[in-house]
Amino acid sequence: MAVGIQISDANGLAYFSTDTQTWNFIGYLIAPANTNGSTSFSTLSLMNEVIFQRGAVDNVPDNQAGYIHTVTRSGTTVSYAGGTIRTLIIVLGR
């Protein structure tokens, strides 16, 4: 286990590990509207799985043409592209 916690029973067998049972917060960023970009999170090198949660920032409810960014990962780099509105990107890993 690189990061996280592991709880073992009296026999030393793990019955809870953040490696497999929870998602750990790695970081977040806000992608500006109409931009492409990337940022690096060094902790991602320790993660086997990564997911992103995305959401609109400062978007009015009747904005039918607002699109959030797409997000990809390569190694420790998180890239975003294509959003027409500000996008909150939350990075989770395990």
N, C-alpha and C positions, 0 to 999 in steps of 0.2 A: 504494500500500500504506500503510495507516494505522499498523499495528503489525506486528511480526514481522520475518522475514528473507527475503531473496531471493538466490539464488546464480545467477550468470550464467556462461556459457561464454566462451571467448576472443573470440567475435564479439559479445558483449553480449546474447545471447539467454538469457532466464531458463529454467533447467531445474529449479529447485526454488523454491517459494514457500510460506511458511506460510499465505498467503491461501487456497490451494486444496488443499494436500496434507496438512495436519495440523490438529488441533483444539487450540486454545490454552486453557489453564486461565484462567478469568475469576474464579472464586471459589466459595465454598461457604456453606451455611447449614444449621442443624439446625432443622427445624420441630417445635415441641413437639406432643405428642399432643393430639388433640381441639381444634385451633385452626386458624384461618384467618389469613393475614397476607401481608405483602409486604416486599420490600427492593429497594433500587436498586443497580445496578452501572453506573457511568458509562461503563465501557469497552464496554458493549453497544451504544452508539451508533456504534461503529466496526465492528461485526460485521454481515456479510451473512446469516450463518446461525448459529443457536444451538441447542444440544441440551442436555438435562438427563439426568444419571444420578441415579437415586434408589435408596435402600436403607434397610432397617429398622435402627434403632439400639436396642440393648438389648432385643431381642425374643427371647423364648424359642422354641425350635424347635416346641413343640407348641401355639403360639398360633394356632389356626385362624381366629380372628375379628379378627386384626390387619391393618389396611389402611394402606398408605403413602399419603401425600398426592398429589393431582394437582397438576401444576405448569403454569403458563402464563406467557407473556411479553408485555408490551405496552411497546414502546419500551425504556427502560432499567430497567423494573420487572419483577421476578420475583415472581409471586404463588403461594401454595400454599393448598390447601383440602382438607377431607374426610378427613384421616388420623386413624386411631384409635390410632396408635403414633408415637413419635418417628421422624422421617424425615431422613436425610442427603440433601441436594440439592447436586449438583456441577454447576456451570454451565460449559459449554465453548462456544467460538465460533471462527468464522473468517470 
